[in-house]
Amino acid sequence: MVHLTTRVQSQIIEALDELAKQRRMQTGEDVRRADLVREALEKLTAGDADQQVNRQSDFQALGDDEYDFGTIVLNALEELADEAERQGIEDAQDLALTLGVTAEQDSRTERLRAFVKKLHGTLHSV
């Protein structure tokens, strides 16, 4: 690897620091500003940056659209909460007794555990 030095506006540095903070909270990994810049440059040189910018613009245009990822996640969580209430699952112990046996035997559990960890960090930070 080689080093690259450039001047950028302070607002960009602040935005990168905030993005790094959010990524650290979501993943638990040590994410630095340089990691985000490197990732963006890799996407740009791979031709993915234009698609990413266009996709982000599409999401912003959607707002609270039913196809927005955030809306999809919150709707799914609300459905789970509603079902838990219908079944009388009121606390963490009830949930563990209900879900634990199935989750132990299911091959999807590890993948879902990783996603839920990110989800927890995100919801905890808002």
Secondary structure, DSSP 8 states (H G I E B T S, - for coil): ---------HHHHHHHHHHHHHHHHHH-S---HHHHHHHHHHHHHHT-HHHHHHHHHHHHHHTT-TTSHHHHHHHHHHHHHHHHHHTT--SHHHHHHHHHHHHHH-TTHHHHHHHHHHHHHHHHH-
